[in-house]
Amino acid sequence: MSAGDDIKNNAEKLAGKAKEGAGKLTDNERLEAEGRADQTKASAKQAGENAKDAAHKAGESVKDAFDR
């Protein structure tokens, strides 16, 4: 995962937390739910990118094993 992707995902999580907090302060359940959804979406993106990186590393390990 690139640093740029990591920063984007963390920014999305932070925005989601802020939105959720604003919803709690204003007693706006819809805004609160949107904030939680934004956080979940960012977490899912990050998990997908981590899985992609792990698969890439595993592929490199297999390739290196055959190159020996």
Secondary structure, 3 states (H helix, E strand, C coil): CCHHHHHHHHHHHHHHHHHHHHHHHCCCHHHHHHHHHHHHHHHHHHHHHHHHHHHHHHHHHHHHHHHC
